[in-house]
Amino acid sequence: MLNKEWLKMARILLKMTQQEVANQMCTTKQTICNIEIGKSFNKMTMKFYEVTLKNNIEKNPDKELIEKILSYLESTKKS
């Protein structure tokens, strides 16, 4: 599962608001905010957020660029 920083960065790269993600997940903007700031540690909710963003990346015309940026961010975090 991806971490909260990756989720927030993916949302920003997709130019999505917290409300747009919340609408796709059938939840509230506050839930998305809680995930991104680390107040929510529910694995199922975080996984659903991840899947929602990955589905949006698949639909994005800049899919390859977004995936490269996110891969780079993930690799630099491990260093």
URMOLIN-V48491 format. One record per residue. N is the residue number from 1. RES is the residue in one small letter. SS is DSSP state (hx for helix, st for strand, lp for the rest). PSI is psi in radians with two decimals (NA if undefined). NEAR is the number of other C-alpha atoms within 8 Angstrom. Layout:
N | RES | SS | PSI | NEAR
N | RES | SS | PSI | NEAR
//
This chain:
1 | m | lp | 2.52 | 5
2 | l | lp | 2.73 | 7
3 | n | lp | 2.99 | 6
4 | k | hx | -0.57 | 11
5 | e | hx | -0.73 | 7
6 | w | hx | -0.77 | 11
7 | l | hx | -0.79 | 13
8 | k | hx | -0.78 | 9
9 | m | hx | -0.72 | 9
10 | a | hx | -0.75 | 11
11 | r | hx | -0.75 | 13
12 | i | hx | -0.76 | 9
13 | l | hx | -0.56 | 8
14 | l | lp | -0.04 | 10
15 | k | lp | 0.73 | 6
16 | m | lp | 2.53 | 9
17 | t | lp | 2.89 | 8
18 | q | hx | -0.63 | 10
19 | q | hx | -0.70 | 8
20 | e | hx | -0.74 | 8
21 | v | hx | -0.77 | 15
22 | a | hx | -0.74 | 13
23 | n | hx | -0.73 | 9
24 | q | hx | -0.54 | 8
25 | m | hx | -0.07 | 9
26 | c | lp | 0.84 | 6
27 | t | lp | -2.90 | 8
28 | t | lp | 2.78 | 9
29 | k | hx | -0.61 | 10
30 | q | hx | -0.64 | 6
31 | t | hx | -0.77 | 10
32 | i | hx | -0.77 | 11
33 | c | hx | -0.79 | 9
34 | n | hx | -0.65 | 10
35 | i | hx | -0.82 | 12
36 | e | hx | -0.52 | 11
37 | i | hx | -0.06 | 8
38 | g | lp | 0.22 | 8
39 | k | lp | -0.44 | 7
40 | s | lp | 2.20 | 8
41 | f | lp | 0.31 | 7
42 | n | lp | 1.98 | 6
43 | k | hx | -0.65 | 6
44 | m | hx | -0.75 | 6
45 | t | hx | -0.75 | 7
46 | m | hx | -0.68 | 12
47 | k | hx | -0.70 | 10
48 | f | hx | -0.72 | 9
49 | y | hx | -0.81 | 11
50 | e | hx | -0.84 | 11
51 | v | hx | -0.71 | 8
52 | t | hx | -0.82 | 11
53 | l | hx | -0.71 | 12
54 | k | hx | -0.65 | 8
55 | n | hx | -0.66 | 8
56 | n | hx | -0.59 | 9
57 | i | hx | -0.72 | 11
58 | e | hx | -0.60 | 7
59 | k | hx | -0.25 | 7
60 | n | lp | 2.38 | 8
61 | p | lp | -0.42 | 4
62 | d | lp | 0.53 | 6
63 | k | hx | -0.86 | 10
64 | e | hx | -0.73 | 6
65 | l | hx | -0.79 | 7
66 | i | hx | -0.77 | 12
67 | e | hx | -0.69 | 9
68 | k | hx | -0.77 | 8
69 | i | hx | -0.80 | 8
70 | l | hx | -0.65 | 11
71 | s | hx | -0.75 | 8
72 | y | hx | -0.80 | 8
73 | l | hx | -0.73 | 9
74 | e | hx | -0.69 | 9
75 | s | hx | -0.63 | 8
76 | t | hx | -0.47 | 7
77 | k | hx | -0.57 | 6
78 | k | hx | -0.40 | 5
79 | s | lp | NA | 4
//
